[in-house]
Amino acid sequence: MSGIKIVTIGGGSSYTPELVEGFIKRYDELPVRELWLVDIPEGEKKLQIVGALAKRMVEKAGVPIQVHLTLDRRKALAGADFVTTQMRVGLLDARIKDERIPLKYGVIGQETNGPGGLFKGLRTIPVIMDICRDMEELCPDAWLINFTNPAGMVTEAVLRHANRSKVIGLCNVPIGMKMGVATILGVEQSRVHIDFAGLNHMVFGLGVYVDGDNVTSQVIDKLTGEQSGITMQNILDLGWEKDFIKALGILPCPYHRYYYQTSTMLAHEQEEASKNGTRAEVVKRVEAELFALYEDPDLNIKPPQLEKRGGAYYSEAACNLIHSFYNDRRDIQPVNVRNNGAIASIPDDSAVEVNCVITKQGPIPLAVGDLPVPVRGLVQQIKSFERVAAEAAVTGDYHKALLAMAINPLVPSDVVAKQILDEMLEAHKEYLPQFFKPVT
């Protein structure tokens, strides 16, 4: 049977309409035959709403994509060509805990950084491992494209602890940075190239080019002031201190604010949490509005309000990647893959976020050599955190989880690490069975 079978796990996500839009736009070059949207019983209502919208979008576009909705993951996976994951174990209520509990201890509470990122990983990685086992049996040749955060840690876990080499972590941060640079410079984004290297949510632009000309220093000069112009919906844009960013000399990503502007970001989070709620609580309200829109039987396009959700350019990243695989386009895209020597400062067998040539056989990382000395240590520290955290997630080893918490640079001490770990383990007990094995 000709055409492609794509399975999206977490299909009831508010992001799904953007993914569907991306497949519709590319249908002539990327003939998706079947799109299976998979979710869990707790997400069934959202799955039905999003699925109905997806079917209306496909019908309006007049393309022969069959949209299937199911709670049976194994049924969906059989014979898949690509599997995308965009799930949230514990739903938004778990994210609220990830963000609120650390704030009690004077520590940043954020979805993918610090204690929140650790616990999202601890909940998510065992489920991803189950998916990998199902894929080995039901679609061994399929590529797993993971958009679930923390994407770097998840990719690290799969590469080290699952029998699956065909895995790629994907993030919308690099494409958002590229769009931001294009806006700052007033040029089409197709003219912009950035040499990306680092880790997920810890990626740097080592060089910025327009039409092949190096414009890094010009971009750096424009990042100062109250706003940098390169940001995301979910991260406060404080701009950058002029002399610091000039000294750094490379392009940081929005998430670096948590590491270079920690006290200001923490104060902002504490204030927002007391006034408007955590980011997760804001997202919950945004999602309620989105799903109310999605339910409209006359809606048959992706609503523009989706951009408030923080997932802008998701379809650009996900659909471009699958498009390049399928058509062997050999273009350059930043993705999370096994390092294989691309970044000399990181072990070869670790996951990194780096520009790759995307081929039918898989991504080929482009070598950048060593990371600049000023950022090398921070990136290596986060990589140590990811590795230890991934091992803790797979084994359920309490001491490994404590070590990961204490290694993270956003956690101030071993004592605070243990306090936060113990409270969060109890808060998320339902989704962390590996840490609560019955004593035999």
Buried (B, 14 or more C-beta within 10 A) or exposed (E): EEBBBBBBBBBBBBBBBBBBBBBBBBBEEBBBBBBBBBBBEEBEEBBBBBBBBBBBBBEEBEBEBEBBBBBEBEEBBEEBBBBBBBBBBBBEEBBBBBBBBBBEBEBBBBBBBBBBBBBBBBBBBBBBBEBBEBBEEBBEEBBBBBBBBBBBBBBBBBBBBBEBEBBBBBBBBBBBBBBBBBEBBEBEBEEBBBBBBBBBBBBBBBBBBBEEEEBBEBBBEBBBEEEBBBBBBBBBBBBBBEEEBBEBEBBBBBBBBBBBBBEEBBEBBBEBBEEEBBBBBBBBEBBEBBBEBBEEEEBBEBBEEBEBBBBBBBBBBBBBBBBBBBBEBEEBBBBBBBBBEBBEBBBEEBBBBBBBBBBEEBBBBBEBEEBBEEBBEBBBBBBBBBBBBBBBBBBBBBEBBBBBBBBBBBBEEEEBBBBBBEBBBEBBEEBBEBBEEEEE
